[in-house]
Amino acid sequence: MAVLGSSGRLELKRETPDPCHITADQIDFTNNVVTGVCPGFWSGDKIQINCFPNGTPPPNPDGYASYFGSKWYLGPNRTQITAENDVFYKTSSEEYPSGQFGDNADFYVKEGGDIPPCTPGDWWIHIDVLGNISFYTTRCGALAGCTSDRVDIENIGEDFVIVPYDQPWRVIAQLREWVLELDAPSVDTTAVSEKWGEAVKSLVSGGGSTEFFIDRQCFDDETDNGLVLMKLLLMTEKGCKASAQFWMLDRGDTCGVTECGNRSRINGTLYYEADILITQNAINLRPEELVAGTAQFVTTGEIKLLETPPT
C-alpha cells in the first residue's frame, strides 16, 4: 500500500552525533576557528561546550598577566592598569593586598588568587569546506558563516568538548509531496545493499520518495529546508539515519470532538513514524523552473501509525 502526501508535512529528527574532543593545538585564535573534523555535525547545529574560551580575556594556566593588553587576565596586583600609559606601580591610594598601599603594595600576586574560570555555554556552529568549525550566537548566523559574525576565541591553553544538543523535530519546509510505501518487498533495495551492505536489506520495512524545492533559506529552530535530505545521503556512519514523521492530519489545537454538519470530527493529529535512510537524490536544474530535488529513502524497523491529541 502506498500513502501519498501532496504538499504534505514531513518532520525529521536526525541521529545525534557523538561528542567531539578539541585539543588546544586545534584552535586557530587568529581566524577564530577550530581545525579538524567532528563527524556527524552540520552547519547550523546547536552545541554546548563545557568550557568555552570567549568574551573577556581567559585565565592564564600559569598565573596572571602583568601588562595591559595581554590576552590573559590582569592580576589583582595590576588592577590599576586600564590603559597603556597608566602607571605600572600602585599609587599611594591603591592597595594590594588590603591595607598595603603604594610602595608597600606587593609587586607579585599572592598565591591562591582568584582567577575567573571559564564557564559552559551553548552556541551554533558553522563548518567550512575544510571541516573547520566556527561559532555563532544565532542559527541563521551559523548557516551564513560570515567571518565578521564569528564568536571570538581566546587562548585558554586547555582542551574542551563540543557536545550536541538533542536534535529537535524539524518541519521540512518547501516540500512538494511525499510518497510512503508500506510494502517492503516492492521497494527497490539495490541502493541500500550497495551503500550499507546486504545485511541491512533485511531491516527494510518500506520506502518511498519526497520532492522538495532547493533554496538556502533560514527558518526558525523548528523548521529546516530540503538540504537536510541531501546531506543525509552523504552520511555513511554515525548520523546517516533519521526519524521521520509523515503527517496526514493536523486538526487544530483544541482537544476533543468538533461537530461539522452531521458529522463528528476527532481533533488531533494522524501520522506515520519510522526511521529512514536516504538512498538516492536527484536534482532538477531545468531553465525557467525552480530548483527542485527528489530524495529516495527506505524505512528501517517498525512503521507506526500514530494518533495523538493536540498538545
Stockholm file with secondary structure:
# STOCKHOLM 1.0

chainA/1-311         MAVLGSSGRLELKRETPDPCHITADQIDFTNNVVTGVCPGFWSGDKIQINCFPNGTPPPNPDGYASYFGSKWYLGPNRTQITAENDVFYKTSSEEYPSGQFGDNADFYVKEGGDIPPCTPGDWWIHIDVLGNISFYTTRCGALAGCTSDRVDIENIGEDFVIVPYDQPWRVIAQLREWVLELDAPSVDTTAVSEKWGEAVKSLVSGGGSTEFFIDRQCFDDETDNGLVLMKLLLMTEKGCKASAQFWMLDRGDTCGVTECGNRSRINGTLYYEADILITQNAINLRPEELVAGTAQFVTTGEIKLLETPPT
#=GR chainA/1-311 SS CEEEEETCEEEEEECCCCCEEECGGGEETTTTEECSCCTTCCTTCEEEESSCCCSSCCCBTTBCBCSTTCSSCBCGGGTTCCSTTSCSSCCTTCBSSTTCBGGGSCSSCCTTCCCCCCCCEEEEEEECTTCCEEEESSHHHHHHTCGGGCCCCCCCSSCEEEEECCCCCEEECSEEEEEEECCGGGSCCHHHHHHHCHHHHTTEEEEEEEEEECCCCCCCTTEECTHHHHHHHHCCSTTCEEEEEEEEEEECSCCSEEEETTEEEECEEEEEEEEEEEEEEEEECCTTSCCEEEEEEEEEEEEEEEEECCC
#=GC SS_cons         CEEEEETCEEEEEECCCCCEEECGGGEETTTTEECSCCTTCCTTCEEEESSCCCSSCCCBTTBCBCSTTCSSCBCGGGTTCCSTTSCSSCCTTCBSSTTCBGGGSCSSCCTTCCCCCCCCEEEEEEECTTCCEEEESSHHHHHHTCGGGCCCCCCCSSCEEEEECCCCCEEECSEEEEEEECCGGGSCCHHHHHHHCHHHHTTEEEEEEEEEECCCCCCCTTEECTHHHHHHHHCCSTTCEEEEEEEEEEECSCCSEEEETTEEEECEEEEEEEEEEEEEEEEECCTTSCCEEEEEEEEEEEEEEEEECCC
//
